[in-house]
Amino acid sequence: MGSHDHHGHDHHDHASHAHGHGHDHSHDHGLGHAHVHAPANFGKAFAIGITLNTALVVAEAIYGYIGNSTALLADAGHNLSDVLGLVIAWGASIAARRAPSGRFTYGFRASTILAALANAVFLLVATGAIGWEAILRLREPEPIAGVTVMVVAGIGILINGFAAMLFASGRKDDINIEGAYLHMAADAAVSLGVVISAALIIWTGWLWLDPITSLVICATILWSTTSLLRGSIDMSMAAAPKGTDLAAIRTFLLARPGVSAIHDLHVWPISTTETALTCHLVMPASTDDAFLMQTAQLLKTTFRIGHTTLQVETHPDNGCALAPDDVV
């Protein structure tokens, strides 16, 4: 992460300091390695979701073709993107548990961020394909096998609703799991729309309802995907995680005993569930390990920052090149 790659720079030329890169700094990585938190294990949920959705894709594709339903075929296509998305999300959650090695000093935790971004892109691509097919069908509506379509889509509601429930508990704390949840919830909504449109077509004979339903479904998916896309892009750009109060963190650090100033404060995600912080503390009287460990623990409990690196500088006018706010 570029935001804390300052240990290799020549900008800290503090001659009295001891760590080889020019200044006396103290690192605390968080109380007995409290920062090493693997994501919650949703392996069983992923396995069930992938298996059920694969079966549903096959059924919807077959009966959508037989029943001549664009909405059902659209649902099958969307479910296929879900299967691929779940595979990626599951793979990332497994990779995130790998220990750091070689050049990957944080392990593969960031793969969960990439998976969330990939899932958002999958949803957008699938939605575009569904929408285009619906527009073409809207110009030339065709009859559908209403009852068959309703039955298959109804099964889809049950499968995707159940799968969404498996991921619901982790969606607020992990954007990778949120991506999986949104896939399943969106599919349940798609299937519900298909059932409603098929029933209305049987009742009214309005064939244009099938493609119109597909377009409404597309709009719903786009709306639900916006937050996932924005959040995953922010994380990919090393933005402070959503909900992180940088002003409060700055105030907290400045209020710590012996701290006269701070600079080079960076907060960024190292995975979809873990947050890191680096900061330079100006402490004229210096400090000890107990202070650093206590500060890291308070950052963890108060701000959910589990991976803290604090650098202590004893001279406020030491010429640290990272002191200006416009330098990173």
BELMOQUI-V731684 format. One record per run of one state. SS is the DSSP state (alpha for helix, beta for strand, coil for the rest). FROM is the first residue (numbers start at 1). LEN is the number of residues. If there is no record, write none. Layout:
BEGIN
[[SS | FROM | LEN] [SS | FROM | LEN]]
END
This chain:
BEGIN
[[coil | 1 | 1] [alpha | 2 | 7] [coil | 9 | 34] [alpha | 43 | 25] [coil | 68 | 2] [alpha | 70 | 26] [coil | 96 | 5] [beta | 101 | 1] [coil | 102 | 2] [beta | 104 | 1] [coil | 105 | 6] [alpha | 111 | 29] [coil | 140 | 6] [alpha | 146 | 23] [coil | 169 | 6] [alpha | 175 | 30] [coil | 205 | 3] [alpha | 208 | 29] [coil | 237 | 9] [alpha | 246 | 9] [coil | 255 | 6] [beta | 261 | 9] [coil | 270 | 5] [beta | 275 | 8] [coil | 283 | 6] [alpha | 289 | 15] [coil | 304 | 3] [beta | 307 | 7] [coil | 314 | 15]]
END
